Amino acid sequence: MMSKATNEVLERRGGISALKQIVRVIVDFAVCYGYRVIKKL
């Protein structure tokens, strides 16, 4: 499911810019999730 969406994004734009965007989204998600976990502790 995820790979299908990423493949579509890569096809639409230049590969590198799309890849950077995906990495940014993953990093943002990881930071938000980590912050929540730390808050619970």
Biotite code that builds the C-alpha atoms (Angstrom):
import biotite.structure as struc

atoms = struc.array([
    struc.Atom([0.000, 0.000, 0.000], chain_id="A", res_id=1, res_name="MET", atom_name="CA", element="C"),
    struc.Atom([2.663, 2.494, 1.060], chain_id="A", res_id=2, res_name="MET", atom_name="CA", element="C"),
    struc.Atom([5.113, 1.475, -1.678], chain_id="A", res_id=3, res_name="SER", atom_name="CA", element="C"),
    struc.Atom([2.401, 1.913, -4.315], chain_id="A", res_id=4, res_name="LYS", atom_name="CA", element="C"),
    struc.Atom([1.793, 5.508, -3.209], chain_id="A", res_id=5, res_name="ALA", atom_name="CA", element="C"),
    struc.Atom([5.511, 6.295, -3.069], chain_id="A", res_id=6, res_name="THR", atom_name="CA", element="C"),
    struc.Atom([6.001, 4.853, -6.555], chain_id="A", res_id=7, res_name="ASN", atom_name="CA", element="C"),
    struc.Atom([3.247, 7.132, -7.890], chain_id="A", res_id=8, res_name="GLU", atom_name="CA", element="C"),
    struc.Atom([4.863, 10.157, -6.249], chain_id="A", res_id=9, res_name="VAL", atom_name="CA", element="C"),
    struc.Atom([8.270, 9.200, -7.660], chain_id="A", res_id=10, res_name="LEU", atom_name="CA", element="C"),
    struc.Atom([6.792, 8.886, -11.156], chain_id="A", res_id=11, res_name="GLU", atom_name="CA", element="C"),
    struc.Atom([5.027, 12.248, -10.972], chain_id="A", res_id=12, res_name="ARG", atom_name="CA", element="C"),
    struc.Atom([7.995, 14.343, -9.789], chain_id="A", res_id=13, res_name="ARG", atom_name="CA", element="C"),
    struc.Atom([11.746, 14.015, -10.105], chain_id="A", res_id=14, res_name="GLY", atom_name="CA", element="C"),
    struc.Atom([12.906, 11.102, -7.954], chain_id="A", res_id=15, res_name="GLY", atom_name="CA", element="C"),
    struc.Atom([15.199, 13.068, -5.635], chain_id="A", res_id=16, res_name="ILE", atom_name="CA", element="C"),
    struc.Atom([12.740, 15.808, -4.630], chain_id="A", res_id=17, res_name="SER", atom_name="CA", element="C"),
    struc.Atom([10.007, 13.223, -3.976], chain_id="A", res_id=18, res_name="ALA", atom_name="CA", element="C"),
    struc.Atom([12.428, 11.133, -1.947], chain_id="A", res_id=19, res_name="LEU", atom_name="CA", element="C"),
    struc.Atom([13.352, 14.174, 0.166], chain_id="A", res_id=20, res_name="LYS", atom_name="CA", element="C"),
    struc.Atom([9.666, 14.876, 0.809], chain_id="A", res_id=21, res_name="GLN", atom_name="CA", element="C"),
    struc.Atom([9.041, 11.275, 1.876], chain_id="A", res_id=22, res_name="ILE", atom_name="CA", element="C"),
    struc.Atom([12.031, 11.384, 4.225], chain_id="A", res_id=23, res_name="VAL", atom_name="CA", element="C"),
    struc.Atom([10.745, 14.646, 5.731], chain_id="A", res_id=24, res_name="ARG", atom_name="CA", element="C"),
    struc.Atom([7.310, 13.144, 6.374], chain_id="A", res_id=25, res_name="VAL", atom_name="CA", element="C"),
    struc.Atom([8.858, 10.049, 7.985], chain_id="A", res_id=26, res_name="ILE", atom_name="CA", element="C"),
    struc.Atom([11.126, 12.184, 10.186], chain_id="A", res_id=27, res_name="VAL", atom_name="CA", element="C"),
    struc.Atom([8.244, 14.438, 11.249], chain_id="A", res_id=28, res_name="ASP", atom_name="CA", element="C"),
    struc.Atom([6.140, 11.393, 12.119], chain_id="A", res_id=29, res_name="PHE", atom_name="CA", element="C"),
    struc.Atom([8.997, 9.797, 14.062], chain_id="A", res_id=30, res_name="ALA", atom_name="CA", element="C"),
    struc.Atom([9.591, 13.007, 16.037], chain_id="A", res_id=31, res_name="VAL", atom_name="CA", element="C"),
    struc.Atom([5.892, 13.415, 16.883], chain_id="A", res_id=32, res_name="CYS", atom_name="CA", element="C"),
    struc.Atom([5.568, 9.752, 17.876], chain_id="A", res_id=33, res_name="TYR", atom_name="CA", element="C"),
    struc.Atom([8.749, 9.844, 19.947], chain_id="A", res_id=34, res_name="GLY", atom_name="CA", element="C"),
    struc.Atom([7.588, 13.022, 21.693], chain_id="A", res_id=35, res_name="TYR", atom_name="CA", element="C"),
    struc.Atom([4.289, 11.339, 22.622], chain_id="A", res_id=36, res_name="ARG", atom_name="CA", element="C"),
    struc.Atom([6.070, 8.274, 23.987], chain_id="A", res_id=37, res_name="VAL", atom_name="CA", element="C"),
    struc.Atom([8.462, 10.422, 26.037], chain_id="A", res_id=38, res_name="ILE", atom_name="CA", element="C"),
    struc.Atom([5.538, 12.470, 27.397], chain_id="A", res_id=39, res_name="LYS", atom_name="CA", element="C"),
    struc.Atom([3.799, 9.283, 28.583], chain_id="A", res_id=40, res_name="LYS", atom_name="CA", element="C"),
    struc.Atom([6.934, 8.169, 30.429], chain_id="A", res_id=41, res_name="LEU", atom_name="CA", element="C"),
])
